Amino acid sequence: MLILAVGSASAQHKIDLSQVQYPEIEYLNLGNPGPTGKEIRVNNLYMEEGGVPLLPVMGEIHYNRMDARYWRDALLKMKASGINIVATYCIWNLHEEFEGELSWKGNLDLRRFILLCDELGLKVHLRIRPYCNAEIRNGGLPDWIVNNANLETRSNDPLYLAYSRRWYESIFEQVRGLLYKDGGPIMAIQLENEYVKHGQIIPHLTTLKQMAVDIGFDVPIYSMTHWMDSEYPKGEIIPYAGFYIEAPWTAHGKEEIPTGNFEFFTYNRLSDNIGTDIIKLDGDVESLSGEGNDSPFFTCEIGVGTTAFYQRRAVVPEEMAGEMINLRLGCGANLMGYYMYAGGTNPIGKATTMQSSGPRVSYDYQAPIREYGTLGTVMQEVKKYNYFMNDWGTDLASMVAYLPTSNQKRENLQWAVRSDGKKGYLFCSNYLYKHDREDYKKVQFTVKLKEETIRMPRQKTTVKGGTYFFWPFNLELGGI
């Protein structure tokens, strides 16, 4: 990527948006948008409901990893803290540990869980995938599938697809009548998770989607996690991104996690090679190319906490949670999906503990809502941003993210602007996980728009190390 030299400190804090072109809005042709007046549609920038742009806040909770008696308590806490979409995995091996012994009772009662979400006014993003990872045994695939020598898992192998169809059908019978088009809360379906088999991504994902549609899963949104590869079925399935502060699955003991690309303002989603094909440069401004930007920047795995592995048991500071969200908003994220939002407990199977590489039982994840229902330390940071997205998401969702190319020199103060050409927000980050950042003195940001130039603050200030914030400009507040 082109990196432009920055001649002076003052040049680091200027951005010229007077000539940038707002991307053309193009709507994706997905599933049934739902009831009249409440249609959920997605374009290349954002989601809207009833024609109104949204910046949804989604939180992951696993009904099958929680005692059903506490579902309501957890869901109410999620809603009270600003969550409006519930994401949940249907974990196959928890429902069918042994072939033909499907269970949807007790803590596995999916229909009861969905009905409860509906009662509480929460939409549902149902992750039906055959494979989920989720630190569960075999990524959720039952042992009798994994040990079957006559099939290739996670492929278009006919036998594997036949078993997957049966699994999809069994889920559909549990949620029949609860889809968004029926007036129910299920507005999105995830078809597979972390699928990175080169050459098979598009064929396999489109096959799973067609299978789901044929069975009856006709919903406004179909999604996939977009890990490590830019290939995906464009226009048919929306790729969702993920970002984790800690990665105990890649590091051991006290070994330090390398500073990640995601800890700075950048368009790259997930890693350094994702998203670069939709970036263009206009002078000292990095922006999205309207021609290549065919999917919105949606996330499903913003990790504000982390799970513990035996080899690494990191504790994530609460400030990093706020910084993580601040960075994603500044980079243009238009669906904030947290993983996990409510911690859980791995059930003990009849034959195995069901755990994979994490703890055998606990799935606390240092989440905003902890495993036993208490509020995590990150909640106070998370809920402030959630409330902001709830109240101001309609304005923010339609604003494009613009990044000064000075960000590419990481010693510089990191900042970004989201704007519709007249109003917007300036996001700033001077916080880096486990590293000190210097104080930047005599800082004044200059944003040149088509009709005016704005300077913030009026007098130069010091941006201290360890701080992050956003400032609005030209917003109307109560008629002012």
C-alpha positions, -999 to 999 in steps of 0.1 A, spaced: 0 0 0 12 35 -8 26 54 22 30 91 18 57 110 37 45 134 63 66 166 65 55 181 98 35 173 130 7 197 119 3 179 86 -5 147 105 -37 163 118 -52 176 86 -75 159 62 -90 173 30 -125 159 22 -135 187 -1 -131 166 -33 -139 131 -21 -169 114 -38 -195 97 -16 -199 60 -28 -230 52 -47 -255 32 -27 -263 -2 -42 -287 -27 -25 -279 -64 -21 -305 -88 -33 -307 -113 -4 -338 -129 11 -374 -118 21 -370 -83 36 -399 -88 60 -432 -70 68 -442 -38 50 -429 -8 68 -403 -29 87 -383 -42 57 -347 -50 65 -325 -43 36 -287 -41 32 -267 -20 8 -230 -17 3 -226 6 33 -253 -2 59 -284 -19 70 -318 -2 71 -352 -10 86 -383 5 71 -360 27 50 -341 41 80 -304 35 83 -293 15 114 -261 7 132 -272 -25 150 -255 -37 182 -254 -75 183 -243 -97 212 -235 -134 213 -251 -157 238 -253 -195 236 -286 -208 249 -271 -243 249 -243 -232 272 -266 -217 298 -292 -230 323 -325 -221 307 -337 -206 340 -312 -177 335 -319 -170 299 -343 -142 307 -320 -126 332 -291 -126 307 -312 -113 278 -326 -85 299 -291 -74 309 -281 -75 272 -310 -54 262 -305 -29 291 -269 -24 280 -278 -16 244 -280 -49 226 -307 -51 200 -297 -83 181 -290 -116 198 -266 -139 180 -265 -176 189 -250 -208 177 -270 -240 172 -242 -263 183 -248 -296 165 -230 -320 188 -248 -307 219 -281 -315 203 -271 -348 187 -241 -363 205 -251 -397 191 -266 -402 156 -303 -401 156 -307 -390 192 -317 -353 186 -327 -333 216 -344 -299 218 -354 -300 255 -343 -282 286 -313 -260 280 -314 -271 243 -349 -257 237 -342 -234 209 -378 -225 202 -384 -214 238 -352 -193 236 -363 -176 203 -398 -169 217 -382 -153 248 -361 -131 225 -392 -121 207 -411 -114 239 -383 -90 250 -381 -72 217 -347 -86 206 -340 -96 170 -321 -129 164 -292 -137 142 -293 -175 141 -260 -192 134 -271 -226 120 -238 -237 104 -228 -273 105 -194 -262 119 -190 -233 144 -156 -236 162 -167 -218 193 -140 -236 213 -163 -267 213 -154 -303 205 -148 -307 167 -161 -272 162 -196 -285 169 -195 -314 145 -206 -346 162 -180 -374 167 -201 -397 145 -198 -372 116 -160 -366 121 -152 -403 125 -172 -413 94 -145 -425 69 -171 -423 40 -174 -386 39 -153 -354 38 -165 -329 64 -170 -292 55 -172 -299 17 -197 -306 -10 -193 -343 -4 -229 -357 -10 -230 -377 22 -218 -347 43 -244 -325 26 -271 -350 32 -263 -350 70 -261 -312 69 -295 -309 53 -310 -331 79 -294 -308 106 -308 -277 89 -342 -293 86 -343 -302 123 -334 -266 132 -361 -252 108 -388 -274 125 -379 -257 158 -381 -222 144 -410 -226 120 -431 -194 120 -405 -174 138 -387 -159 108 -388 -122 103 -411 -125 73 -436 -142 96 -434 -114 121 -409 -133 142 -374 -121 154 -351 -142 132 -337 -117 107 -304 -134 97 -289 -168 92 -252 -176 94 -244 -205 70 -208 -216 80 -180 -203 102 -144 -196 96 -144 -214 63 -111 -209 44 -107 -238 20 -92 -222 -11 -113 -229 -42 -142 -243 -22 -154 -212 -4 -179 -200 -30 -191 -234 -41 -196 -247 -6 -212 -215 8 -236 -211 -21 -246 -248 -18 -253 -243 19 -273 -212 12 -294 -229 -15 -300 -258 9 -312 -234 36 -335 -215 13 -350 -247 -1 -358 -259 34 -375 -226 42 -349 -202 57 -361 -171 38 -346 -142 58 -333 -107 50 -297 -115 56 -274 -145 50 -239 -142 65 -205 -159 68 -174 -151 89 -147 -137 66 -115 -152 77 -81 -149 60 -94 -148 24 -110 -122 2 -131 -148 -17 -168 -149 -9 -201 -151 -28 -205 -114 -35 -241 -101 -35 -255 -134 -20 -238 -137 14 -225 -109 36 -190 -114 50 -187 -105 87 -154 -95 103 -138 -104 137 -112 -88 159 -97 -101 192 -75 -82 216 -60 -115 229 -55 -147 210 -47 -176 234 -51 -200 205 -19 -185 189 3 -177 219 16 -194 250 22 -185 286 35 -149 290 47 -146 254 35 -112 242 9 -110 214 24 -90 185 9 -56 179 -19 -62 153 -29 -42 123 -64 -39 139 -50 -18 167 -47 12 144 -71 29 121 -71 9 89 -96 -3 63 -80 -38 64 -105 -62 79 -91 -90 100 -56 -90 86 -33 -70 63 -45 -86 31 -82 -83 35 -101 -52 23 -72 -36 4 -89 -42 -29 -116 -17 -21 -93 11 -10 -84 42 -31 -61 71 -24 -71 107 -29 -40 128 -20 -35 123 17 -69 106 22 -76 69 23 -112 61 14 -134 33 1 -137 28 -36 -174 28 -46 -167 4 -74 -152 -23 -53 -171 -18 -20 -198 -44 -26 -205 -54 11 -209 -33 42 -184 -35 71 -203 -58 94 -187 -76 124 -198 -106 144 -168 -113 166 -156 -81 183 -138 -96 213 -139 -72 242 -128 -101 265 -111 -134 258 -115 -170 267 -88 -187 287 -67 -216 273 -46 -238 295 -14 -224 279 -25 -188 281 -48 -171 306 -47 -135 297 -68 -108 315 -80 -80 292 -81 -45 307 -115 -27 305 -100 2 286 -90 -20 257 -127 -28 252 -136 8 247 -106 13 224 -115 -17 203 -150 -3 197 -137 32 191 -113 19 164 -139 -2 146 -164 28 145 -137 51 132 -128 25 105 -164 24 93 -180 -7 110 -217 -5 106 -228 -35 127 -211 -40 160 -212 -77 169 -196 -89 202 -183 -124 209 -190 -133 236 -215 -109 252 -228 -133 278 -205 -160 291 -216 -196 294 -207 -231 306 -198 -261 284 -222 -290 290 -208 -323 299 -217 -349 273 -224 -386 279 -192 -396 261 -170 -365 263 -167 -332 281 -174 -314 248 -145 -290 253 -118 -284 227 -86 -265 235 -102 -242 262 -113 -250 297 -134 -281 300 -164 -264 316 -161 -226 318 -169 -204 288 -168 -172 307 -149 -153 280 -144 -123 304 -176 -111 287 -197 -80 296 -221 -104 313 -200 -131 330 -206 -168 332 -226 -166 365 -246 -134 355 -225 -108 372 -214 -78 351 -178 -78 338 -154 -50 342 -156 -42 304 -194 -35 306 -189 1 317 -169 8 285 -191 -13 262 -225 0 272 -215 37 267 -207 30 231 -238 8 227 -260 36 239 -243 60 215 -249 35 186 -285 31 197 -291 69 197 -269 81 169 -265 51 147 -290 63 121 -267 93 114 -234 75 117 -243 45 95 -246 66 64 -213 84 71 -183 71 52 -149 66 71 -120 86 58 -85 80 71 -55 103 68 -26 84 52 -4 97 81 -20 68 101 2 44 81 32 57 100 23 42 133 43 66 154 19 93 144 -13 101 163 -40 78 150 -73 94 139 -101 91 114 -132 110 102 -167 97 94 -187 122 75 -215 126 49 -198 157 36 -215 182 60 -215 167 94 -197 138 112 -174 125 138 -137 126 144 -123 95 161 -89 95 178 -68 67 193 -37 71 214 -39 37 232 -20 6 224 -24 -27 243 6 -34 266 26 -6 250 30 30 261 21 58 236 37 92 238 18 124 246 11 144 215 13 182 222 -2 212 204 -27 190 186 -54 206 165 -74 186 139 -83 203 106 -111 188 85 -117 205 52 -152 199 38 -167 211 6 -183 242 22 -162 249 52 -130 240 72 -134 229 108 -107 230 134 -110 210 166 -104 220 194 -104 258 191 -71 259 210 -44 233 205 -44 206 231 -23 176 244 -36 141 235 -21 120 263 -9 84 259 -36 59 269 -66 80 257 -92 75 230 -122 95 221 -145 108 194 -158 143 188 -190 152 168 -191 182 144 -220 200 128 -246 178 145 -280 192 155 -286 187 192 -321 196 204 -324 223 177 -290 238 185 
